């Protein structure tokens, strides 16, 4: 799966990609006329920049399979709402409680309530224009969105219990503080002004009593050393075993680890796509409601918001053509079931069994290191492999790419053993067969050396 994780904060765009060989990330500060902190000012130019950055992680001319956007606490509204026992109209009471707590008019939000304990609901809200901007990026690029995740909602999921906890971290010179209980988040804020250790310690002590009679004693750090005296206990939540060698990709790391352990979270309120109003599908006989993408969400639709009861384990993928905020009906013609035809397994022509000696290799240098392609050629030839030519790739790459024609793809594991750790196969993809009119090259394997190579 070639899914991209994307985050934007303090004008810094970060893109990461994971393959079976490992993960890599790339970041770039964007100009103030294009973005303002995490707000996109020019969606078309931003999409072009996103595509440009992603090209350093993906095979040239390839698109990712799907997009996942990570958003910070400044762009999401999180709160706990409580109701009294015996309330006759839970929905009306939740709306009243929301209006009294939330400054943004509800008609400007996508939002939901999720019951996390008796009489306690997790409120999650996001401004419509903010979420809609991601859908527009998807439409412009022609790549579907898998999820939009407020990463602070995943912090409690890193713990084994639901006890009250405080999470702190520093991201792009912002201090992030999150208060959690019952596996939910009832307070999350970012503080842009740089704080001294004492100021941060005083803030944590103050927030440990936020809406409480007794202080929260367990404090978890994301990426910064933090000490505080007295009755507090401080624990790191990320081990040294990170997905990324690059610094400042902690939020990407958290999302990958939590979702890998609990993929069904993407079918819950954690994925903001599930807050979008569902389209209707019109058959020839009647209009019937459908679920978003592949997710089967048992939800009550009440005045434009959702009260989640449960969710399926399959996350939705919103097609790039879907635009939010509009009433959509899809007309589907009736059809009768038909048996799927059997697909004959393709066999090599003339029963030929290919070996590594059938490979004709071209090596391209996509790093800043001079001579890497030449040294790779010498190494491959010492392994009795045929190298047709070497050259320079059109652009630099983070991960080494190995493109192989379909008839030789079954040999990728054998080739991986030959290349070893110095030439990791970060991205493996299909090489389109060369045009018969191209007399200059005849290779059937293309190796583009990325920055993860060390030859």
DOLUM-43455 format. One line per field, with one value per residue (C-alpha): residue number from 1; residue in one letter; x, y, z. Coordinates in steps of 0.2 Angstrom, whole numbers, padded with zeros to 4 digits. Example, Ala and Ser with C-alpha at 12.3 -4.5 7.8 and 13.67 -1.06 7.14 Angstrom:
nr <- c(1 2);
rest <- c(a s);
c1 <- c(0062 0068);
c2 <- c(-0022 -0005);
c3 <- c(0039 0036);
This chain:
nr <- c(1 2 3 4 5 6 7 8 9 10 11 12 13 14 15 16 17 18 19 20 21 22 23 24 25 26 27 28 29 30 31 32 33 34 35 36 37 38 39 40 41 42 43 44 45 46 47 48 49 50 51 52 53 54 55 56 57 58 59 60 61 62 63 64 65 66 67 68 69 70 71 72 73 74 75 76 77 78 79 80 81 82 83 84 85 86 87 88 89 90 91 92 93 94 95 96 97 98 99 100 101 102 103 104 105 106 107 108 109 110 111 112 113 114 115 116 117 118 119 120 121 122 123 124 125 126 127 128 129 130 131 132 133 134 135 136 137 138 139 140 141 142 143 144 145 146 147 148 149 150 151 152 153 154 155 156 157 158 159 160 161 162 163 164 165 166 167 168 169 170 171 172 173 174 175 176 177 178 179 180 181 182 183 184 185 186 187 188 189 190 191 192 193 194 195 196 197 198 199 200 201 202 203 204 205 206 207 208 209 210 211 212 213 214 215 216 217 218 219 220 221 222 223 224 225 226 227 228 229 230 231 232 233 234 235 236 237 238 239 240 241 242 243 244 245 246 247 248 249 250 251 252 253 254 255 256 257 258 259 260 261 262 263 264 265 266 267 268 269 270 271 272 273 274 275 276 277 278 279 280 281 282 283 284 285 286 287 288 289 290 291 292 293 294 295 296 297 298 299 300 301 302 303 304 305 306 307 308 309 310 311 312 313 314 315 316 317 318 319 320 321 322 323 324 325 326 327 328 329 330 331 332 333 334 335 336 337 338 339 340 341 342 343 344 345 346 347 348 349 350 351 352 353 354 355 356 357 358 359 360 361 362 363 364 365 366 367 368 369 370 371 372 373 374 375 376 377 378 379 380 381 382 383 384 385 386 387 388 389 390 391 392 393 394 395 396 397 398 399 400 401 402 403 404 405 406 407 408 409 410 411 412 413 414 415 416 417 418 419 420 421 422 423 424 425 426 427 428 429 430 431 432 433 434 435 436 437 438 439 440 441 442 443 444 445 446 447 448 449 450 451 452 453 454 455);
rest <- c(x x x x x x x x x x x x x x x x x x x x x x x x x x x x x x x x x x x x x x x x x x x x x x x x x x x x x x x x x x x x x x x x x x x x x x x x x x x x x x x x x x x x x x x x x x x x x x x x x x x x x x x x x x x x x x x x x x x x x x x x x x x x x x x x x x x x x x x x x x x x x x x x x x x x x x x x x x x x x x x x x x x x x x x x x x x x x x x x x x x x x x x x x x x x x x x x x x x x x x x x x x x x x x x x x x x x x x x x x x x x x x x x x x x x x x x x x x x x x x x x x x x x x x x x x x x x x x x x x x x x x x x x x x x x x x x x x x x x x x x x x x x x x x x x x x x x x x x x x x x x x x x x x x x x x x x x x x x x x x x x x x x x x x x x x x x x x x x x x x x x x x x x x x x x x x x x x x x x x x x x x x x x x x x x x x x x x x x x x x x x x x x x x x x x x x x x x x x x x x x x x x x x x x x x x x x x x x x x x x x x x x x x x x x x x x x x x x x x x x x x x x x x x x x x x x x x x x x);
c1 <- c(0000 0007 -0002 0005 0003 0002 0003 0004 0009 0018 0019 0029 0023 0028 0025 0029 0028 0031 0035 0040 0058 0055 0048 0054 0049 0052 0048 0048 0043 0030 0029 0016 0006 0003 -0001 -0004 0001 -0010 -0022 -0021 -0023 -0021 -0027 -0021 -0003 -0003 -0008 0006 0019 0012 0014 0032 0037 0029 0039 0054 0046 0036 0041 0042 0025 0016 0002 -0001 -0015 -0023 -0020 -0021 -0021 -0015 -0022 -0017 -0027 -0028 -0039 -0051 -0064 -0063 -0073 -0083 -0102 -0112 -0130 -0141 -0148 -0166 -0164 -0179 -0171 -0153 -0150 -0158 -0148 -0132 -0135 -0139 -0123 -0113 -0120 -0116 -0098 -0093 -0090 -0091 -0109 -0114 -0120 -0101 -0095 -0095 -0097 -0102 -0105 -0098 -0103 -0088 -0095 -0113 -0119 -0102 -0100 -0084 -0088 -0077 -0079 -0070 -0074 -0082 -0071 -0055 -0061 -0068 -0050 -0043 -0057 -0053 -0035 -0040 -0051 -0037 -0024 -0036 -0031 -0044 -0043 -0042 -0043 -0042 -0035 -0034 -0018 -0021 -0036 -0024 -0013 -0024 -0024 -0006 -0009 -0015 -0029 -0041 -0034 -0033 -0017 -0008 0002 0014 0026 0034 0031 0038 0041 0023 0020 0005 -0004 -0018 -0029 -0037 -0048 -0059 -0049 -0055 -0049 -0058 -0044 -0031 -0022 -0006 0004 0015 0024 0040 0040 0054 0055 0047 0033 0029 0029 0018 0006 0005 0002 -0012 -0020 -0019 -0033 -0043 -0061 -0055 -0054 -0039 -0024 -0019 -0003 0002 0011 0017 0029 0029 0046 0054 0062 0052 0054 0042 0043 0031 0018 0019 0025 0033 0033 0039 0026 0037 0051 0067 0061 0054 0047 0057 0076 0071 0068 0051 0040 0033 0015 0017 0025 0011 -0003 0006 0009 -0009 -0018 -0008 -0013 -0031 -0036 -0055 -0052 -0053 -0071 -0074 -0075 -0056 -0057 -0065 -0072 -0085 -0092 -0097 -0115 -0119 -0124 -0139 -0140 -0155 -0160 -0173 -0186 -0182 -0170 -0160 -0146 -0129 -0113 -0098 -0086 -0084 -0087 -0103 -0107 -0122 -0126 -0141 -0142 -0149 -0149 -0132 -0122 -0120 -0121 -0110 -0116 -0103 -0092 -0086 -0067 -0065 -0060 -0069 -0060 -0068 -0066 -0058 -0074 -0084 -0087 -0093 -0106 -0118 -0133 -0127 -0138 -0130 -0141 -0137 -0145 -0152 -0142 -0143 -0129 -0118 -0104 -0087 -0077 -0062 -0045 -0032 -0016 -0003 0012 0028 0029 0036 0037 0052 0058 0068 0083 0093 0104 0089 0090 0096 0099 0100 0106 0102 0109 0095 0106 0118 0133 0144 0149 0136 0129 0146 0150 0133 0137 0154 0145 0132 0144 0154 0138 0137 0123 0121 0122 0117 0120 0121 0115 0107 0088 0077 0075 0082 0073 0073 0070 0079 0067 0068 0057 0055 0045 0031 0039 0053 0044 0044 0063 0062 0066 0082 0087 0084 0096 0109 0108 0109 0108 0118 0105 0088 0073 0063 0050 0047 0035 0032 0043 0033 0041 0051 0045 0052 0058 0069 0086 0096 0090 0084 0084 0070 0076 0078 0087 0086 0097 0089 0096 0094 0107 0125 0136);
c2 <- c(0000 0017 0028 0045 0053 0072 0085 0104 0114 0131 0132 0116 0103 0085 0070 0052 0035 0017 0002 -0016 -0010 0005 0022 0039 0057 0073 0091 0108 0125 0134 0152 0163 0167 0148 0143 0151 0139 0124 0134 0132 0148 0142 0125 0123 0128 0118 0102 0106 0107 0091 0082 0089 0083 0066 0063 0061 0046 0037 0030 0043 0046 0035 0041 0035 0023 0035 0050 0052 0069 0072 0088 0096 0102 0120 0113 0101 0104 0091 0091 0080 0082 0075 0072 0068 0051 0049 0063 0061 0068 0064 0072 0088 0089 0085 0100 0111 0107 0109 0126 0132 0126 0128 0146 0141 0140 0122 0125 0128 0112 0093 0085 0070 0063 0047 0038 0033 0030 0031 0049 0055 0058 0063 0078 0080 0094 0102 0117 0112 0123 0115 0097 0102 0109 0091 0084 0097 0092 0074 0079 0090 0076 0062 0052 0046 0050 0036 0046 0063 0060 0072 0064 0070 0058 0044 0048 0039 0024 0022 0017 0001 0009 0023 0032 0051 0057 0072 0072 0085 0087 0101 0102 0116 0127 0124 0116 0104 0099 0086 0080 0063 0051 0036 0034 0051 0069 0083 0097 0099 0115 0122 0136 0145 0156 0147 0143 0140 0124 0132 0140 0123 0115 0128 0126 0107 0108 0120 0109 0094 0101 0107 0103 0091 0091 0080 0082 0070 0062 0053 0063 0056 0065 0063 0070 0081 0078 0085 0084 0090 0087 0082 0069 0068 0053 0056 0043 0043 0035 0032 0019 0021 0009 0022 0020 0035 0040 0058 0069 0078 0064 0059 0062 0052 0038 0038 0037 0022 0013 0015 0012 -0003 -0010 -0005 -0002 -0002 0016 0022 0017 0028 0047 0046 0047 0064 0058 0048 0065 0069 0068 0051 0052 0043 0030 0029 0013 0012 0008 0019 0029 0019 0025 0019 0019 0030 0020 0002 0007 0001 0014 0012 0030 0041 0056 0070 0088 0086 0077 0059 0049 0034 0018 0006 0005 -0009 -0013 -0008 0011 0021 0028 0044 0044 0060 0064 0066 0084 0087 0099 0095 0084 0069 0056 0042 0034 0015 0004 -0012 -0028 -0046 -0056 -0065 -0078 -0071 -0079 -0089 -0081 -0092 -0090 -0082 -0094 -0088 -0090 -0106 -0112 -0102 -0101 -0084 -0082 -0067 -0069 -0064 -0047 -0032 -0018 0001 0010 0028 0039 0049 0054 0069 0056 0056 0040 0029 0022 0017 0008 0000 -0006 -0013 -0022 -0030 -0036 -0044 -0054 -0060 -0048 -0038 -0019 -0011 0007 0020 0038 0051 0050 0065 0070 0065 0051 0047 0028 0017 0012 -0005 -0006 -0023 -0029 -0041 -0057 -0055 -0049 -0066 -0064 -0048 -0058 -0066 -0049 -0042 -0054 -0050 -0031 -0033 -0019 -0007 -0006 -0008 -0010 0004 0004 -0010 -0007 -0013 -0006 -0003 -0011 0000 0007 -0005 0011 0015 0009 0017 0006 -0012 -0015 -0024 -0019 -0001 0003 0021 0024 0034 0042 0026 0017 0017 0010);
c3 <- c(0000 -0005 0007 0011 0029 0028 0041 0041 0056 0058 0039 0038 0027 0032 0021 0025 0017 0023 0013 0019 0020 0032 0033 0027 0029 0020 0026 0019 0025 0014 0011 0020 0004 0002 0020 0037 0051 0047 0036 0017 0008 -0010 -0012 -0030 -0027 -0011 -0020 -0033 -0019 -0010 -0027 -0029 -0011 -0013 -0028 -0018 -0009 -0022 -0039 -0053 -0061 -0048 -0037 -0019 -0016 -0003 0008 0027 0034 0052 0061 0077 0092 0085 0071 0081 0095 0108 0124 0136 0138 0152 0154 0169 0173 0167 0153 0141 0126 0125 0108 0113 0129 0120 0108 0122 0131 0115 0112 0129 0128 0110 0103 0084 0077 0075 0057 0053 0060 0056 0073 0082 0100 0105 0121 0131 0148 0156 0154 0147 0128 0118 0107 0091 0079 0064 0054 0037 0027 0035 0031 0014 0009 0011 0000 -0013 -0013 -0016 -0031 -0038 -0037 -0041 -0026 -0013 0006 0018 0034 0043 0060 0075 0081 0099 0100 0098 0113 0126 0115 0118 0136 0143 0155 0155 0170 0170 0161 0155 0138 0134 0119 0108 0090 0078 0094 0100 0117 0116 0132 0132 0146 0145 0154 0150 0134 0128 0127 0136 0134 0121 0117 0109 0116 0103 0115 0121 0139 0151 0161 0176 0166 0158 0175 0182 0168 0170 0188 0185 0171 0182 0192 0177 0181 0195 0214 0214 0202 0188 0193 0178 0164 0148 0136 0118 0112 0126 0142 0156 0175 0188 0207 0220 0218 0198 0189 0171 0158 0139 0127 0112 0113 0104 0091 0080 0062 0056 0057 0053 0068 0072 0064 0081 0077 0061 0072 0085 0071 0062 0079 0085 0069 0066 0083 0081 0063 0068 0075 0057 0057 0073 0077 0077 0058 0054 0037 0047 0052 0033 0029 0020 0001 -0004 -0018 -0030 -0037 -0051 -0038 -0022 -0013 0000 0012 0010 0021 0017 0007 0015 0033 0040 0054 0064 0067 0071 0059 0070 0062 0053 0067 0072 0088 0085 0092 0085 0069 0058 0057 0039 0036 0023 0008 0001 -0018 -0025 -0034 -0018 -0013 0005 0010 -0004 -0005 -0016 -0024 -0035 -0048 -0049 -0062 -0056 -0060 -0058 -0050 -0062 -0059 -0059 -0074 -0069 -0072 -0079 -0071 -0082 -0087 -0094 -0113 -0119 -0101 -0098 -0080 -0077 -0066 -0060 -0076 -0086 -0078 -0088 -0076 -0077 -0061 -0058 -0044 -0035 -0021 -0018 -0017 -0032 -0040 -0031 -0048 -0054 -0037 -0038 -0056 -0050 -0036 -0046 -0060 -0046 -0042 -0060 -0064 -0081 -0079 -0096 -0091 -0077 -0076 -0065 -0059 -0064 -0045 -0029 -0018 0000 -0003 -0015 -0029 -0039 -0054 -0062 -0077 -0073 -0080 -0068 -0053 -0045 -0043 -0032 -0016 -0024 -0030 -0012 -0005 -0018 -0015 0004 0017 0008 -0006 0003 -0009 -0001 -0015 -0027 -0042 -0059 -0073 -0089 -0104 -0115 -0131 -0145 -0154 -0140 -0146 -0132 -0118 -0116 -0097 -0088 -0071 -0065 -0049 -0043 -0028 -0014 0001 0012 0001 0008 -0006);
